[in-house]
C-alpha cells in the first residue's frame, strides 16, 4: 500500500513563504501523475500543481508564478509557496495516481493558513 505523508504547513502572514513536503513510501517517479491539491472550507478540492510524466508540469492559474512544484531523485515531492495570500488558506493534500491499476493515493493533508 502506497503511503503519502505531508508536512510543512502552518500559519504565515500574507506575503510570506512556506515549503510543503510529501514523503512517499515508494518512488514518486513511478506514477502517471503526482502533485498537490487543496481544499478550503466549503469548497471542492482543486488542483494546485502536478507533474505528469518526466517533465510536464501544470499549475493552477491562481498560483502560477508564486508556487513551484519539485521532487527529489527518490520519494519526496515539494511545493514551494511564495507571496502567499489569504485565499491560499486551505488543507493541502499530496496525490499520486497509478494509471496501471487506476488508483489514486492521498495523504492526510497539511493545513496552510495565511493571515495577519
TIFISE-719334 format. One record per residue: residue number from 0; residue in three letters; z, y, x of N, C-alpha, C, CB in turn. Coordinates in steps of 0.05 Angstrom, whole numbers, plus 32768, in hexadecimal, padded with zeros to 4 digits. Each point is the difference from the previous one (the first is absolute). Last residue first. Glycine has a CB too. Layout:
ATOM    k    r  n_pz  n_py  n_px  ca_pz  ca_py  ca_px  c_pz  c_py  c_px  cb_pz  cb_py  cb_px
ATOM  NUM  Ala     Z     Y     X      Z      Y      X     Z     Y     X      Z      Y      X
...
! end
This chain:
ATOM    k    r  n_pz  n_py  n_px  ca_pz  ca_py  ca_px  c_pz  c_py  c_px  cb_pz  cb_py  cb_px
ATOM  115  Unk  80B1  82F2  7FC5   800F   8013   8010  801D  8001  7FF5   7FD7   801B   8009
ATOM  114  Unk  7FDD  7F91  7FF7   800E   8014   7FF1  800F  8013  8013   8005   7FE0   7FD9
ATOM  113  Unk  7FC4  7FBD  801C   7FF9   8019   800D  800C  8017  7FEF   7FD5   7FED   8014
ATOM  112  Unk  8034  7FA1  7FFC   8007   8017   7FEF  7FFB  801A  8010   8022   7FE4   7FE7
ATOM  111  Unk  7FCA  7FA9  8018   7FFB   8019   800E  8005  8017  7FEC   7FDD   7FEB   801F
ATOM  110  Unk  803B  7FA3  7FEC   7FFF   801A   7FF1  7FFB  8017  8013   8020   7FED   7FDE
ATOM  109  Unk  7FC0  7FA8  8024   8013   8012   800D  7FFC  801C  7FF3   7FFE   7FE6   802C
ATOM  108  Unk  7FE9  7FA7  7FBF   7FFE   801D   7FFD  8014  8010  8011   7FEE   7FF8   7FD3
ATOM  107  Unk  7FFA  7FA6  8026   8014   8009   7FEC  7FFF  801E  7FFC   801C   7FD9   800D
ATOM  106  Unk  7F8A  7FEF  800E   801B   8003   800B  8013  800A  7FEA   7FED   8009   802E
ATOM  105  Unk  7FB6  7FBA  7FC3   800D   801A   7FFF  801B  7FFF  800F   7FE9   800B   7FD4
ATOM  104  Unk  7FB0  7FBD  801C   801C   8000   800A  800A  801C  8000   7FF8   7FD7   801C
ATOM  103  Unk  7FB3  7FEC  7FB2   800B   8019   8009  801D  7FFC  8009   7FE1   801A   7FE2
ATOM  102  Unk  7FC3  7FA2  8013   801C   8006   7FFB  8008  801A  800D   8009   7FCF   7FFE
ATOM  101  Unk  7FA4  7FF0  8000   8003   8015   7FEB  801D  8007  7FFA   7FD4   7FF1   7FED
ATOM  100  Unk  8004  7FD3  8057   8010   7FF4   7FEA  8005  8015  7FEA   8016   7FE1   8020
ATOM   99  Unk  7FB5  8037  802A   7FF9   7FE4   7FFE  800F  7FF2  7FE9   7FF9   8000   8031
ATOM   98  Unk  8014  805D  7FEA   7FE9   7FFC   7FEE  7FF9  7FE2  7FFD   7FEF   802D   800E
ATOM   97  Unk  806C  800F  8005   7FF2   7FE9   800B  7FE9  7FF8  7FEE   802B   7FEF   8017
ATOM   96  Unk  8014  806F  7FFB   7FF0   7FEF   7FEE  7FF1  7FEB  800F   7FFC   8027   7FE1
ATOM   95  Unk  805F  8023  8025   7FEC   7FF0   800F  7FF2  7FEE  7FEC   801B   8002   802B
ATOM   94  Unk  802E  805C  7FDB   7FF0   7FEC   7FF2  7FED  7FF1  8012   8004   801C   7FD6
ATOM   93  Unk  805A  802C  8021   7FEC   7FF3   8011  7FF3  7FEA  7FF0   801B   800B   802A
ATOM   92  Unk  8018  8051  7FAF   7FFE   7FE3   8003  7FEB  7FF8  8013   8010   7FFB   7FD1
ATOM   91  Unk  8034  805D  800B   7FE8   7FF8   800F  8001  7FE2  8006   7FFD   802E   8014
ATOM   90  Unk  802E  801F  7FA2   8006   7FE7   800F  7FE5  7FF7  800C   8026   7FF3   7FE0
ATOM   89  Unk  7FEA  8077  8010   7FFA   7FE6   7FF2  800C  7FE9  800F   7FD5   8013   7FEF
ATOM   88  Unk  800C  805D  801D   8018   7FF0   7FFA  7FFA  7FE8  7FEF   801B   802A   8002
ATOM   87  Unk  7FA9  801E  801A   7FFF   7FE7   800E  8018  7FEE  7FFB   7FE5   8017   8023
ATOM   86  Unk  8011  8043  7FBB   7FF1   7FED   7FF1  7FFB  7FE6  800E   7FEB   8026   7FEA
ATOM   85  Unk  8041  8025  8041   8011   7FF4   7FEC  7FF1  7FEA  7FEF   8019   802B   7FFE
ATOM   84  Unk  7FC3  7FE3  8064   8003   8012   7FE9  8012  7FF2  7FEB   7FD2   8014   8008
ATOM   83  Unk  8012  7FE7  806B   8008   7FF4   7FE7  8005  8015  7FEA   8014   7FDA   801A
ATOM   82  Unk  7FC4  801F  8047   7FFD   8015   7FEC  8008  7FF6  7FE4   7FDC   8016   801C
ATOM   81  Unk  8013  7F98  801E   8006   801C   8009  7FFC  8013  7FE9   7FF2   7FF4   802F
ATOM   80  Unk  8018  7F9C  7FEA   7FFE   8014   7FEA  8009  801B  800B   8008   7FDC   7FDC
ATOM   79  Unk  7FD8  7FBA  8043   800A   8019   800A  7FFA  8015  7FEB   7FFA   7FF3   8031
ATOM   78  Unk  800D  7F9F  7FCF   7FF5   8017   7FF2  800E  8019  800A   7FF6   7FE3   7FD7
ATOM   77  Unk  7FF6  7FAC  8049   800E   8019   8000  7FF3  8014  7FED   800F   7FF8   8030
ATOM   76  Unk  7FFD  7F96  7FEB   7FEF   8015   7FF5  8011  8019  7FFE   7FE5   7FDE   7FE5
ATOM   75  Unk  8020  7FBD  8054   800C   8018   7FF4  7FEB  8015  7FF8   8028   7FF7   801C
ATOM   74  Unk  7FD1  7FAF  8016   8008   7FFD   7FE4  800D  8018  7FF4   8005   7FD1   800A
ATOM   73  Unk  7FBB  8029  804E   800C   7FE8   7FF5  8006  8002  7FE2   8014   7FF7   802D
ATOM   72  Unk  7FCA  804F  800F   7FEF   7FE9   8005  800A  7FE6  7FF3   7FF4   8015   802B
ATOM   71  Unk  8022  804A  7FA7   8000   7FF7   801C  7FF0  7FE7  8003   802D   8014   8006
ATOM   70  Unk  7FC2  803F  7FB4   800D   7FE6   8002  8000  7FF8  801E   7FF1   7FF2   7FD2
ATOM   69  Unk  8001  8069  7FE1   7FFA   7FF3   8019  800E  7FE5  8000   7FFA   802C   8019
ATOM   68  Unk  7FEF  8037  7FA9   8007   7FE3   8000  7FF8  7FF4  801A   7FFB   7FFD   7FCE
ATOM   67  Unk  801D  806C  800E   7FF0   7FEF   8012  800A  7FE3  7FFF   7FF5   8027   801E
ATOM   66  Unk  800F  8042  7FA9   800A   7FE6   8006  7FED  7FF0  8012   8019   8000   7FD3
ATOM   65  Unk  7FD0  8058  8014   801D   8003   8004  800D  7FE5  8008   8001   8025   7FDF
ATOM   64  Unk  7FA1  7FE6  800C   8006   8016   8012  801D  8004  8006   7FD7   8015   7FEF
ATOM   63  Unk  8013  7FBA  7FB8   7FED   8002   8016  8006  8019  8010   7FDD   7FE7   7FE5
ATOM   62  Unk  804F  7FFE  7FC8   800E   7FFD   801A  7FEE  8003  8018   8021   7FE2   7FE9
ATOM   61  Unk  7FC3  8023  7FB9   8018   8011   8001  800F  7FFE  801B   8004   7FF9   7FCF
ATOM   60  Unk  7FAD  7FD2  8019   7FF9   801C   8006  8019  8011  8004   7FD6   7FFA   7FE6
ATOM   59  Unk  802D  7F9E  8033   7FFF   8010   7FE7  7FFB  801D  8007   801F   7FDF   7FE8
ATOM   58  Unk  7FBE  7FD6  805C   8017   8011   7FF8  7FFC  800B  7FE4   8008   800B   8031
ATOM   57  Unk  7FCF  7FA0  8014   7FFE   8010   7FE8  801A  800F  7FFC   7FDF   7FE0   7FEB
ATOM   56  Unk  7FE4  7FE5  8066   801A   800C   7FF7  7FFA  8012  7FE8   8013   7FFE   802F
ATOM   55  Unk  7FBF  7FB1  8017   7FFC   8010   7FE8  801B  8009  7FF5   7FD6   7FE6   7FF5
ATOM   54  Unk  801C  7FDF  8058   8001   801D   8005  7FFC  8011  7FE8   7FF0   7FF6   802D
ATOM   53  Unk  8018  7FA5  7FD7   800A   800A   801A  8004  801E  8001   7FE8   7FD9   8014
ATOM   52  Unk  801E  7FFB  7F8B   7FF2   7FF6   8018  800B  800D  8019   7FD7   7FF9   7FE4
ATOM   51  Unk  8046  803C  7FD5   7FF1   7FEA   7FF6  7FEF  7FF6  8018   7FFE   8013   7FD0
ATOM   50  Unk  8061  802E  801E   7FEB   7FF5   8011  7FF1  7FEB  7FF0   801B   8009   802A
ATOM   49  Unk  801E  804F  7FAD   7FFE   7FE4   8006  7FEA  7FFA  8014   8012   7FF6   7FD2
ATOM   48  Unk  8032  8057  7FEF   7FEE   7FFC   8017  7FFE  7FE2  8005   800A   802E   8014
ATOM   47  Unk  801B  7FF7  7F9A   8003   8016   8013  7FEC  7FFE  8016   8031   8003   7FF5
ATOM   46  Unk  7FD6  7FD6  7F9F   7FF9   7FFC   801C  8005  801A  8010   7FDE   7FDD   7FF3
ATOM   45  Unk  805B  800C  7FB3   7FE6   800A   8009  7FFC  7FFA  801E   8001   8024   7FDC
ATOM   44  Unk  803E  7FC5  7FC2   7FFD   7FFD   801C  7FE4  8007  8009   8023   7FDB   8000
ATOM   43  Unk  8005  8054  7FA8   7FF6   7FE6   800A  8000  7FFF  801E   7FE4   7FFC   7FD7
ATOM   42  Unk  8065  8040  7FF2   7FE4   8000   8007  7FF8  7FE4  8009   8001   8030   800D
ATOM   41  Unk  805A  7FEF  7FDD   7FEF   8005   7FE9  7FE2  8000  8005   8025   801A   7FF0
ATOM   40  Unk  8014  7FF2  8065   800C   7FF9   7FE6  7FEE  8008  7FEA   802D   8007   8013
ATOM   39  Unk  7FA2  7FE1  8047   8014   8014   7FF9  800C  7FF9  7FE4   7FE7   8024   801B
ATOM   38  Unk  7FE5  7FA4  8037   8005   8002   7FE4  8016  8014  7FFB   7FF1   7FD0   7FF9
ATOM   37  Unk  7FC0  8008  8058   8019   800E   7FF8  8002  8001  7FE2   8000   801B   802A
ATOM   36  Unk  7FCD  7FAC  8031   7FFF   800B   7FE5  801A  800F  7FFB   7FE1   7FDA   7FF0
ATOM   35  Unk  7FE3  7FFB  806B   8017   800C   7FF3  7FFA  800A  7FE4   8011   800D   802E
ATOM   34  Unk  7FC0  7F9F  8014   8004   801C   7FFD  8019  8008  7FF2   7FD0   8004   8000
ATOM   33  Unk  7FDD  7FAE  801A   801D   8004   8005  8004  801E  7FFF   8005   7FD5   801D
ATOM   32  Unk  7FAA  7FD7  7FCD   8009   801C   8000  801E  8000  8005   7FDB   800E   7FE0
ATOM   31  Unk  7FF9  7FA3  802F   7FE8   800F   7FF8  8006  801E  7FFF   7FEF   7FD8   7FE6
ATOM   30  Unk  804B  7FEA  805D   7FFC   8005   7FE4  7FE6  800F  7FFA   8032   8001   7FFA
ATOM   29  Unk  7FF8  7FE7  805D   7FF4   7FE9   7FF3  7FFA  8004  7FE3   8016   7FE4   8021
ATOM   28  Unk  8019  8055  8021   7FE3   8001   8004  7FF1  7FEA  7FF2   8009   8015   802C
ATOM   27  Unk  8058  7FFB  7FDD   7FF5   8012   7FEC  7FE2  8002  8002   802A   8019   8000
ATOM   26  Unk  801A  7F91  801A   7FEF   8016   800B  7FF5  8011  7FE9   7FF4   7FE4   8028
ATOM   25  Unk  8066  7FEE  7FC0   7FE7   7FF5   800C  7FF1  8018  800B   7FFE   7FD8   7FE0
ATOM   24  Unk  8052  8037  7FF4   8008   7FE6   800C  7FE8  7FF2  800D   8025   7FFC   7FDE
ATOM   23  Unk  7FE9  8072  8018   7FF7   7FE9   7FF1  8008  7FE6  800F   7FD9   801A   7FEE
ATOM   22  Unk  8045  8055  8009   7FFF   7FE9   8012  7FF9  7FE8  7FEF   8022   8014   8020
ATOM   21  Unk  7FD5  805B  7FDA   7FFF   7FE8   7FF0  7FFD  7FE8  8013   7FEC   8018   7FD7
ATOM   20  Unk  8031  805A  8029   7FF8   7FE8   800E  8001  7FE9  7FEC   8011   8011   802C
ATOM   19  Unk  7FEB  8064  7FD7   8007   7FE7   7FF3  7FF5  7FE9  8011   8000   8016   7FD2
ATOM   18  Unk  801B  8056  8040   7FEE   7FEA   8008  800B  7FE6  7FF3   7FF4   8017   802C
ATOM   17  Unk  8010  805D  7FC3   800D   7FE5   8001  7FEB  7FEC  8009   8020   800D   7FDB
ATOM   16  Unk  7FF1  8069  801D   7FF1   7FE7   8007  8012  7FE8  7FFE   7FE2   801A   801E
ATOM   15  Unk  801A  8055  7FB6   800A   7FED   8014  7FEE  7FE7  8003   802E   8010   7FF6
ATOM   14  Unk  7FCA  8039  7FC8   7FF4   8007   801A  8009  7FED  8016   7FFF   802E   7FF2
ATOM   13  Unk  8042  7FD9  7FBD   7FE3   8006   7FFF  7FF6  8009  801B   8004   800C   7FCF
ATOM   12  Unk  8052  7FB8  8037   7FF9   8019   7FF4  7FE2  8004  7FFF   802A   8013   8011
ATOM   11  Unk  800C  7F8D  7FEA   7FF5   8013   8013  7FF9  801A  7FF1   7FEE   7FDA   801D
ATOM   10  Unk  8044  7FBB  7FDC   7FFF   801B   7FF4  7FF5  8013  8015   8026   7FF6   7FE0
ATOM    9  Unk  7FC0  7F9F  801F   8018   8011   8001  7FFB  801A  7FF2   800D   7FEA   802B
ATOM    8  Unk  7FC4  7FB1  8005   8001   8014   7FEB  801A  8011  8003   7FE6   7FE2   7FE2
ATOM    7  Unk  8000  7FD0  8055   7FF8   801A   8009  8001  8016  7FEB   7FE4   7FEA   8020
ATOM    6  Unk  8004  7FA7  7FD8   8016   8010   8009  7FF6  801C  8007   8018   7FD7   8012
ATOM    5  Unk  7FCA  7FBF  7FBD   7FFC   801C   8007  8019  800D  800A   7FDC   8002   7FDD
ATOM    4  Unk  7FF7  7F96  801C   8019   8010   8000  7FFB  801C  8009   801B   7FD6   8008
ATOM    3  Unk  7FB4  7FC6  7FD3   7FFB   801B   800A  801A  8010  7FFD   7FCE   7FFE   7FF3
ATOM    2  Unk  800C  7F94  800F   8014   8013   7FFA  7FF9  801B  800D   8023   7FDC   7FFD
ATOM    1  Unk  7FAE  7FBE  7FE2   7FFE   8019   800F  8016  8013  7FF7   7FCE   7FFA   8005
ATOM    0  Unk  8030  7F97  7FFA   8000   8018   7FEF  8000  8019  8012   8018   7FE7   7FDB
! end
